[in-house]
Each structure stands twice: as structure tokens, then as C-alpha cells.
Amino acid sequence: MEISKNDIAIIEQALKAASINSTDYEEIEQFETVLKKIDITSSAQNDGFRYDYDDSSS
């Protein structure tokens, strides 16, 4: 599935709004976890590099 930058922005806005309007701490934590993953993913997509932390070459 291909997700555009616009799609990511919409998902981020929705998660932030849901987090602000929620009173359930577990739910807020889940929203923030997903937001962090989106931030990492969008950063990796933007710089053109894929980060692979495979240390099997040791």
C-alpha cells in the first residue's frame, strides 16, 4: 500500500486531535506511539535512505 505525504499529514492531524480529546491515558499513549512511528517513517522516506541496522557482519 502506497501512502502519500498528504495521507501521512492527515493521519497525523487525526491522531493529534484524538489524543487531545481523549481522557484515556492508554489510548493517548497508543496515539503517541503511532505518531512517533509515522515521524520516523516519514523522515526515512524524505531523505532517500533506508536504515537497516543489521549487525550480522560482525
SULFEN-V173889 format. One line per field, one symbol per residue. burial: b if it has 16 or more other C-alpha atoms within 10 Angstrom, else e. A space follows every 10 residues. Layout:
burial: ???
//
This chain:
burial: eeeeeeebee ebeebbeebe eeeeeeebee bbeebeebee eeeeeeeeee eeeeeeee
//
